[in-house]
Amino acid sequence: MTDDIRDTVRDKYGQAALRVVAGGTAACGPSARGECDPITSALYDESETAGLPEAALKASLGCGNPTALAALAAGEAVLDLGSGGGVDVLLSARRVGPTGKAYGLDMTDEMLDLARANAAKVGVTNVEFLKGEIEDIPLPEATVEVVISNCVINLSTDKDRVLAEAFRVLKPGGRFAVSDVVVRGPVPPELRRSVELWIGCVAGALDEADYRDKLAKAGFVDVEVEPTRVYRAEDAREFLAGAGIDADAIAPAVDGKFMSAFVRARKPGGLS
């Protein structure tokens, strides 16, 4: 990740954590009304998040629910890349149980402080939050059975390095199971930048074909990309208007091309 992008991302997520501490949500301040962000809202079922600290949910800036789709099993070790306020780590810790382990990796001090406080509130003992960057994971090779992430890989300007690192820390047969923003088909550059800013992708989302190619290059097999939410210009009307863009005018070039997707892959070997 280049220095300017890294600083932008760190500042964005640091400010998001501080908004949560001040009583707001990561996406909106304390005076916001209703669901102000259609990308990050309504990602988790209430039965799934029962008992979690409210601050963990409010700090989420994800675009999906990788823990629900990763098929975590008791006793497994899982790593969340860009763990933020810790919601996906805490959900993973429940799924892997006391004999498993859930790691969260984040480069933002404010988010790490918030995540550790959230873990302390629920008294979980099988979690560990690490400071570091997703391009240089501070874990030995073959440490975890599962790597998850929630709308974070798109922020990196060195996605090849991120995927190579994910491959390295996975055990043979381990699973890569992330939610991320994916692009399908050509989009005019100026419109792509505007829509990505709305979705929150500072560094840019990968085209689906590029994502598949990069995973294969890193050594992964059984690659799947499953759309979970398709974004339309109408969803971003207020945001785009604020940027001086007519949602109706750009809809034909944008609709159906930006989406949250669940991206699956597997490291060869093991019993799989």
QUIHUUR-V735586 format. One record per residue. N is the residue number from 1. RES is the residue in one letter. SS is DSSP state (H for helix, E for strand, C for the rest). PHI is phi in radians with two decimals (* if undefined). D_CENTER is the distance of its C-alpha to the mean C-alpha in Angstrom with 1 decimal. Layout:
N/RES/SS/PHI/D_CENTER ; N/RES/SS/PHI/D_CENTER
This chain:
1/M/C/*/15.9 ; 2/T/C/-1.17/19.0 ; 3/D/H/-1.04/20.3 ; 4/D/H/-1.19/20.2 ; 5/I/H/-1.15/16.6 ; 6/R/H/-1.03/15.7 ; 7/D/H/-1.15/17.9 ; 8/T/H/-1.11/16.6 ; 9/V/H/-1.13/12.9 ; 10/R/H/-1.06/14.5 ; 11/D/H/-1.15/16.8 ; 12/K/H/-1.03/14.4 ; 13/Y/H/-1.38/12.3 ; 14/G/H/-1.14/15.6 ; 15/Q/H/-1.13/17.2 ; 16/A/H/-1.09/14.6 ; 17/A/H/-1.11/15.3 ; 18/L/H/-1.16/19.0 ; 19/R/H/-1.13/18.9 ; 20/V/H/-1.13/17.8 ; 21/V/H/-1.06/20.6 ; 22/A/C/-1.43/23.0 ; 23/G/C/1.87/22.4 ; 24/G/C/-1.74/20.1 ; 25/T/C/-2.10/16.4 ; 26/A/C/-1.06/13.6 ; 27/A/C/-1.52/14.1 ; 28/C/C/-2.49/17.9 ; 29/G/C/-1.36/20.8 ; 30/P/C/-1.14/23.1 ; 31/S/C/-1.58/25.4 ; 32/A/C/-1.17/23.1 ; 33/R/C/-2.04/24.2 ; 34/G/C/1.26/22.4 ; 35/E/C/-1.50/19.0 ; 36/C/C/-1.46/18.7 ; 37/D/C/-2.29/15.3 ; 38/P/C/-1.21/15.3 ; 39/I/C/-1.40/11.7 ; 40/T/C/-1.65/10.3 ; 41/S/C/-1.52/13.5 ; 42/A/C/0.98/14.8 ; 43/L/C/-1.61/11.8 ; 44/Y/C/-2.12/13.6 ; 45/D/C/-1.31/17.2 ; 46/E/H/-1.06/19.5 ; 47/S/H/-1.15/21.1 ; 48/E/H/-1.29/17.9 ; 49/T/H/-1.71/17.2 ; 50/A/C/-0.99/20.9 ; 51/G/C/1.59/21.8 ; 52/L/C/-1.44/18.5 ; 53/P/C/-1.05/19.0 ; 54/E/H/-1.03/18.6 ; 55/A/H/-1.11/17.1 ; 56/A/H/-1.16/14.1 ; 57/L/H/-1.24/13.5 ; 58/K/H/-1.15/14.5 ; 59/A/C/-1.48/12.1 ; 60/S/C/-1.23/8.9 ; 61/L/C/-2.13/7.4 ; 62/G/C/-1.44/4.8 ; 63/C/C/-2.26/6.5 ; 64/G/C/-2.96/7.4 ; 65/N/C/-2.35/8.6 ; 66/P/H/-1.12/8.2 ; 67/T/H/-1.18/10.9 ; 68/A/H/-1.32/13.3 ; 69/L/H/-1.89/13.3 ; 70/A/C/-1.49/13.3 ; 71/A/C/0.93/16.9 ; 72/L/C/-1.19/16.9 ; 73/A/C/-2.09/20.5 ; 74/A/C/-0.97/22.6 ; 75/G/C/1.56/23.1 ; 76/E/C/-1.43/20.1 ; 77/A/E/-1.84/18.1 ; 78/V/E/-2.29/14.3 ; 79/L/E/-2.12/11.9 ; 80/D/E/-1.80/8.4 ; 81/L/E/-1.46/7.3 ; 82/G/C/1.31/6.6 ; 83/S/C/-1.36/7.6 ; 84/G/C/0.94/8.8 ; 85/G/C/-1.33/11.5 ; 86/G/C/1.68/11.2 ; 87/V/H/-1.05/10.9 ; 88/D/H/-1.27/9.2 ; 89/V/H/-1.19/11.5 ; 90/L/H/-1.15/14.4 ; 91/L/H/-1.13/14.0 ; 92/S/H/-1.13/13.9 ; 93/A/H/-1.05/16.9 ; 94/R/H/-1.11/18.7 ; 95/R/H/-1.25/18.3 ; 96/V/H/-1.48/19.4 ; 97/G/C/1.26/22.2 ; 98/P/C/-1.12/24.3 ; 99/T/C/-1.55/25.1 ; 100/G/C/-1.80/21.4 ; 101/K/E/-2.54/19.0 ; 102/A/E/-2.11/15.4 ; 103/Y/E/-1.77/14.2 ; 104/G/E/-2.14/11.6 ; 105/L/E/-2.03/11.4 ; 106/D/E/-2.61/11.2 ; 107/M/C/-1.78/13.6 ; 108/T/C/-1.82/14.3 ; 109/D/H/-0.99/17.4 ; 110/E/H/-1.12/17.1 ; 111/M/H/-1.19/13.7 ; 112/L/H/-1.09/15.2 ; 113/D/H/-1.06/18.3 ; 114/L/H/-1.15/16.8 ; 115/A/H/-1.10/14.8 ; 116/R/H/-1.14/18.1 ; 117/A/H/-1.15/20.1 ; 118/N/H/-1.13/18.1 ; 119/A/H/-1.12/18.7 ; 120/A/H/-1.14/22.3 ; 121/K/H/-1.10/22.8 ; 122/V/H/-1.69/22.2 ; 123/G/C/1.20/24.0 ; 124/V/C/-1.35/21.8 ; 125/T/C/-2.02/23.1 ; 126/N/C/-1.83/20.9 ; 127/V/E/-2.16/17.9 ; 128/E/E/-2.58/17.7 ; 129/F/E/-1.80/15.6 ; 130/L/E/-1.97/16.1 ; 131/K/E/-1.64/16.2 ; 132/G/C/2.95/15.5 ; 133/E/E/-1.94/13.6 ; 134/I/C/-1.22/11.4 ; 135/E/C/-1.44/14.4 ; 136/D/E/-2.60/16.7 ; 137/I/C/-1.24/15.6 ; 138/P/C/-1.45/18.4 ; 139/L/C/-2.40/19.2 ; 140/P/C/-1.17/22.0 ; 141/E/C/-1.16/21.8 ; 142/A/C/0.96/21.7 ; 143/T/C/-1.67/20.3 ; 144/V/E/-2.19/17.9 ; 145/E/E/-1.48/18.1 ; 146/V/E/-2.44/14.4 ; 147/V/E/-1.99/11.2 ; 148/I/E/-2.08/7.9 ; 149/S/E/-2.92/4.3 ; 150/N/E/-2.27/1.6 ; 151/C/C/1.04/2.8 ; 152/V/C/-2.14/4.0 ; 153/I/H/-1.03/6.7 ; 154/N/H/-1.08/8.3 ; 155/L/H/-1.37/9.3 ; 156/S/C/-1.44/11.4 ; 157/T/C/-1.62/15.0 ; 158/D/C/-2.26/15.7 ; 159/K/H/-1.16/13.5 ; 160/D/H/-1.06/16.5 ; 161/R/H/-1.17/16.6 ; 162/V/H/-1.04/12.9 ; 163/L/H/-1.20/13.8 ; 164/A/H/-1.14/17.2 ; 165/E/H/-1.20/16.0 ; 166/A/H/-1.06/13.9 ; 167/F/H/-1.08/17.1 ; 168/R/H/-1.09/19.3 ; 169/V/H/-1.44/17.9 ; 170/L/E/-1.35/17.9 ; 171/K/E/-1.30/21.3 ; 172/P/E/-0.94/23.3 ; 173/G/E/1.49/22.2 ; 174/G/E/-1.20/18.7 ; 175/R/E/-1.94/15.8 ; 176/F/E/-1.83/12.6 ; 177/A/E/-2.51/10.5 ; 178/V/E/-2.16/7.0 ; 179/S/E/-1.67/5.8 ; 180/D/E/-2.72/6.0 ; 181/V/E/-1.58/8.8 ; 182/V/E/-2.25/12.1 ; 183/V/E/-1.93/15.6 ; 184/R/C/-2.10/18.8 ; 185/G/C/1.62/22.0 ; 186/P/C/-1.25/23.5 ; 187/V/C/-2.35/22.7 ; 188/P/C/-0.91/25.0 ; 189/P/H/-0.91/23.5 ; 190/E/H/-1.19/24.2 ; 191/L/H/-1.29/22.6 ; 192/R/H/-1.04/19.5 ; 193/R/H/-1.07/19.1 ; 194/S/H/-1.15/19.8 ; 195/V/H/-1.18/17.4 ; 196/E/H/-1.12/14.5 ; 197/L/H/-1.09/15.4 ; 198/W/H/-1.12/15.4 ; 199/I/H/-1.20/11.9 ; 200/G/C/1.84/10.8 ; 201/C/C/-1.60/10.5 ; 202/V/C/-1.11/12.9 ; 203/A/C/-1.66/13.5 ; 204/G/C/1.94/13.4 ; 205/A/C/-1.48/12.0 ; 206/L/E/-1.43/13.8 ; 207/D/E/-1.15/16.6 ; 208/E/H/-0.96/16.3 ; 209/A/H/-1.12/19.4 ; 210/D/H/-1.14/18.1 ; 211/Y/H/-1.05/15.0 ; 212/R/H/-1.05/17.5 ; 213/D/H/-1.12/19.9 ; 214/K/H/-1.19/17.7 ; 215/L/H/-1.11/16.7 ; 216/A/H/-1.13/20.4 ; 217/K/H/-1.07/21.4 ; 218/A/H/-1.28/19.4 ; 219/G/C/1.99/21.4 ; 220/F/E/-1.32/19.3 ; 221/V/E/-2.25/21.1 ; 222/D/E/0.96/20.8 ; 223/V/E/-1.31/17.9 ; 224/E/E/-2.34/16.9 ; 225/V/E/-2.20/14.9 ; 226/E/E/-2.06/15.1 ; 227/P/E/-1.06/14.5 ; 228/T/E/-2.02/13.4 ; 229/R/E/-2.54/14.0 ; 230/V/E/-1.84/16.2 ; 231/Y/E/-1.64/16.5 ; 232/R/C/-2.21/20.1 ; 233/A/H/-0.98/21.9 ; 234/E/H/-1.03/23.4 ; 235/D/H/-1.10/20.1 ; 236/A/H/-1.88/20.0 ; 237/R/H/-0.92/23.8 ; 238/E/H/-1.13/23.9 ; 239/F/H/-1.10/21.4 ; 240/L/H/-1.13/23.1 ; 241/A/H/-1.07/26.5 ; 242/G/H/-1.12/25.7 ; 243/A/C/-1.63/25.0 ; 244/G/C/1.36/28.3 ; 245/I/C/-2.03/27.0 ; 246/D/C/-1.47/28.7 ; 247/A/H/-1.05/26.2 ; 248/D/H/-1.14/29.0 ; 249/A/H/-1.22/30.0 ; 250/I/H/-1.61/26.6 ; 251/A/H/-0.90/25.7 ; 252/P/H/-1.06/27.5 ; 253/A/H/-1.57/25.6 ; 254/V/H/-2.03/22.1 ; 255/D/C/-0.97/22.1 ; 256/G/C/1.43/20.5 ; 257/K/C/-1.79/19.0 ; 258/F/E/-1.85/15.5 ; 259/M/E/-2.69/13.3 ; 260/S/E/-1.38/10.1 ; 261/A/E/-2.48/10.6 ; 262/F/E/-1.67/10.3 ; 263/V/E/-1.90/11.2 ; 264/R/E/-1.98/13.5 ; 265/A/E/-2.84/15.9 ; 266/R/E/-2.40/18.3 ; 267/K/E/-1.47/20.0 ; 268/P/C/-1.04/23.8 ; 269/G/C/1.87/26.1 ; 270/G/C/1.19/26.4 ; 271/L/C/-1.71/27.7 ; 272/S/C/-1.24/25.4
